[in-house]
Amino acid sequence: MSSSKGSPSILSSPSSVSPLENHTTTVHQYSRKVSPHVNTNNKLNSSKVFSHPLNQFQKMSVIGPEENKEIDENYNDFRNNNRPRTYLEKIRQSQRMSVLLDPNKWQKETRDLLNRDYSVPLPTKIRKRTAGSANQGRKINTANFHKTNTLPSKITLKQLTENDLKDGIINLIHRKIIPSFADQSLLVSKDQTPMISTQAKLHPYKEQFVKRTVQTLADTKEDMGNFKLDIINAPLTIFNEDDSKKETIKVSLNPPVVPFGNQKIYSIYPSPKPGKVTSPTISMSQTNPPTNSKNVRNYLDLMDEYSLHHVIIRHGSMLSTTPEFISYQRTFEYNWGNILTILKLLEKLFKNYGAPLVYVDGKKVAKLAELEIESPSVSQLLGCVVNYDTVAPLINLPEVKYKGRNGKALAAITIQRHWKGYIQRKRFQILKMQNEKAKLIQRQWFVRLNLLRTREKLKKKLRDEEYKWRAKMDDFKKNWDTIKKGKRVIIHMNSLSFDENVRKTFPKFKSTQNSQILRLFDLIDPNVEIIYITMEPLDEDAIGYAQKLLELVGIEQPMKRVKFIVPENTSFFSGNISLAAAVYYSARTIRHIRTLVMGKKAYIIAGRMGKDDLRLAVKLQVPILGPDPVSATVYGTKSGSKRIFTQADVNVPPGAHDIIEESELLLHLSKKILEVPQYKRWIIKIDNESYGRGHAFLDTSRIKCLSEDGKHKIHGERSSELNTSYDLDVVRDRLYFELKDFLHLRAHIVSSYVYPNWSSFIKAFKQAGGGSIEAIAENVVGSPTVNLFIEPNGDIKILSVQEQLIYPQYCCIGAAFPHYSVPFEALREASVAIARVCYTKKIIGYISIDYIAFVENENLKIWAVDLKLQLTDNSLFHRIFEHLTQGHMDPQTGFFNKNTDIETHTSERLKKSYVFCHLIRHPMISSWHHPTFFHQCKQRGFSFDAQTRNGIIFQITESLLKGQLGVLCISKTAKDAIMSFSSFVEFISSHLNNDGELVNEDSNVQAVVECSRELANKINR
């Protein structure tokens, strides 16, 4: 607005044109249009206007149609000339605008750009404006304000002379005489000025040439400081000079809202009549009292403060020319770059969904922009929408998106996106699967490599330890003569290291490993200390019973030299683990044993040797008084014993060994049956079995192809006619195929509770690595067994010769002494030969050799049938028998003599005999009450007499009565021993329910009863 003082009225100027017919342009709009042509190096680029008088300002503030047309032409020429022509120029122009639009982010680039193109330095600090604050840009006042309305300078200016003012304000700023941020309005004019010079605003390039509409208001004769232009609606009275009539019209002094550009601005004055120029006088009725000029706010300030700042998006286009949007842009100019980005996103969103009209809350957009989120989510964008209830159905319905602008293109893009996503997901799944497989292969390969390396390290460590252990074994053998006479520690461990498939089917395997507690009789030697290892803690009654027997033979306080050890980890293993393995996997037990044997001579007496015993001995670094574990594994089998017997040149039954497959078994069996047809029964043995469990036999009388004609052919009574009809190869082939088809029906399995059918027997036969076949002689008169001790230095001692109690077929349930079937000299010669071969195979310690004695062609013959490389129950209880009766067997004659003084060297034969029965097992034995049972035994005379050294000794496990019970019956004669044994067995069977099979998994009482009756019948005959 132009002031009414010091300038002629706009309407009174003859050259003026009605505002209703022409556009008006203010200094602000003019400066925006011609800003490219004007030198904008100075911040006060409008100071040239201010340096002129007010009439010059008035001359610039109203432009006629010709000047406006000229400005439009200049603007079009400038736009055409400065439009980027190449792609590189477009990139540079885009980079320049991005720098100018966000000077905070591109501080260094903005400073370089302004210095290079505009010579304007960047302000030291850009003040962040708050929402609703007044615009600090260029201001146009409608009247001459008092000095109180101007902003006072906070800095006292230097007294300036006329010479200083001649060079201009820019020169004073460059010379630092006045600061650049001070108000220079007082320097421009001494009088009141309607203009306030402020820092020029740099608009974005896209908005630089947009036409703007400026609101104007005619001058009033009163001081505008007394009015609030935004709330006064005063009537105007117009007086005409030629007419005394006056017209009163009611107009609003509020500036008209111009929502769109290039719209005509309506003045508050009526249009003059054509042909007549009038000079109206305006009078206003003051409705509000005068106010302080400091509190006066113009329309823009009030709009910035009280506007809702709602942004309108209509049909996907944002209305950016409305006064409310312009006010919103002024208010949040400090962060306009981020706000505009969010508005563009909203515009794009609603354009895609075809929303007709959307109101956006600008203040929420400003808050969202302050978060500086790179890509706001749809929910965050929709949170800024005012009419969300109207817009939400459009957003939530996907098909609406494809009905708006570019719907088909969006649909095509969506289809392509989903298809490409589907393809990429499939490829990613394949790639992920391949990656996982590759990782799995790598992981397994690394694990395999680590496993192999670990195994190699363990093998190397075990080899080193085994090398040290074998060196100790060599020293042990060399120094045996010294060790056996000095103080020593014997580690007794009755470990049965059978194969796993044997241990699983072995009845009461855990308690059977504790059945040799009477090994404590080694304490007779005062230089011996014993470490007895057991699977389970021994019952106090069992320890007390063993202690009484030891005290009976003259050992005082025997338990002081005994340490009972139970591996701590036995509860974690199944009941069929070997004792050596349980000790090996118990670290505390290993440390305890090492502590007990530290600095002492010690050795191990094990049970059935195996790999577990070797590992334990190597870990303890203690030698073993027994066969080498490797040799025991090879020669402790049925086939291995046959190789030793053959090498020792002793008689063995006809047969074959080291048979692995079933086809080999049938082939060798058919061949041997034809070679030695005089033997009517053949036995098949599994290599790794013991106690007669792995036996099966076949009667040749049940073979059909061996008919009378076949027998005639086999016996050699051949004629020329028969020679062409019956050939040996033909008979062998027929026999082979008949065995192949019917052997599973003709063969009889001895331990049917272990192998219920032929298929399970053959399966165990193959798993054990094979077996052997033997002929069974007729007219068997006895089955003696010889127990020997091979000392580490090679000396061989015959400990005892017993007669085995075989029942049922080919199963040993006990032994009797003295033997009666074979002369002692024959057994001694064969046994010593076998023992010498065993010593060459690194077999030392306790061994037992089983024989068969039979009569053939009126001649007594013996066959060696089995070899046991361990301390058997028969051998152990013979030693107990010797200690209790104070006698010993003469290894030269085989007679049992009484112990005499070493000095006299006299021997006296002692008439003593015994019958020993292995563990009798039955479930009901565990339910017997101990005191009651032993009291009844004592009443029946089943006890041991210390004076006569006759009676019964019980074989116990970890408890006296834990389902198993062995018995040793000692008497003066064999008849008395057999009768005592038979009476005791009848007494036991009377308390048990022994109906059923002879032998099964739970009980063998019936077999023991039948054996005792058979012995009694022989004695009676």
TAFENJO-V975113 format. One line per field, one symbol per residue. ss: DSSP state (2 for helix, 1 for strand, 0 for the rest). phi: phi as a letter, one per 20 degrees, with the letter a starting at -180 (. if undefined). A space follows every 10 residues. Layout:
ss: ???
phi: ???
//
This chain:
ss: 0000000000 0000000000 0000002222 2220000000 0000002222 2002222222 2000222222 2222222222 2000002222 2222222222 2000002222 2222222200 0000000000 0000000011 0000002220 0000000000 0222220022 2222000000 0000222200 0000110000 0000222000 0000000000 0002220000 0000111110 0000011111 0000000000 0000000000 0000000000 0111000000 0022200022 2222220001 1111001100 0022222222 2022222222 2222222222 2220001111 1222222222 0000000222 2200100222 2222220222 2000002222 2222222222 2222222222 2222222222 2222222222 2222222222 2222222222 2222222202 2220000111 1100010002 2222000022 2200002222 2222000111 1111000002 2222222222 2200000222 2111110002 2200000022 2222002222 2222222000 0111100100 2222222222 0011000022 2222200222 2222222200 0000111110 0222222222 2222200000 1111110000 0000111112 2200000222 2222000002 2222200222 2222222222 2222220110 0000000222 2222222000 1111110001 1101111111 0000011111 1111110000 0111111000 0002222222 2222222222 0000111111 1111110011 1111111100 0022222222 2222201110 0000011100 0000000110 0011111111 1022222002 2222222222 0000100001 1111100000 0001111111 1002222222 2222222222 0000000000 0000222222 2222222222 0
phi: .efeembfff feffefcgff dcedcefgff fffeffeefd fefdfeffff feffffffff ecceffffff ffffffffff fdfgedffff ffffffffff fcfffdffff ffffffecld ffgfbefeee fnfffdefdd eebfefffee fffedfeffd dffffffoff ffffemfcff effeffffbf efdedcecff eeegffdfde fdddecbffd eefffecdfe cecdfdddde fecefcddcd ceefffedfc fmefdeeeef ffffnbdccf ddcdeeedfg dfffefceff ffffedffle ddddlnceed dfffffffff fdffcfffff ffffffffff ffemffbcdd ffffffffff flefcfffff fffeefeffe eggfffefff gedeflffff ffffffffff ffffffffff ffffffffff ffffffffff ffffffffff ffffffffff ffffffffef ffffeefbdd eebeedefff ffffdeflff fffdedffff fffgffeddd dddcfcgfff ffffffffff ffeneelfff dccecdgfdf fedffdefff ffffecffff ffffffefmc fbbddedffa fffffffffe lcfdeafggf fffeeeefff ffffffffld fcffrbcled efffgfffff fffffcffee ccddcegeeb lmfddbccef feeffeffff fffffnedcf fffeeddgff ffffffffff ecffeefdef effecfbfff ffffgfffno abcbedfelf drcfcddcce fgeofdceea ccdfedafgm cedrbccefb ecgfffffff ffffffffff emdcneccdd ccdbdclmce cccedbcdea eeffffffff gfffelcbef fedneedefc ffffleccfd ebbbcddfge daffffefeg gffffffffe nebdefeelc pddeeddfcg ccncbdbcdd bfcfffffff ffffffffff ecedfpffcb fdbcffffff ffffffffff f
//
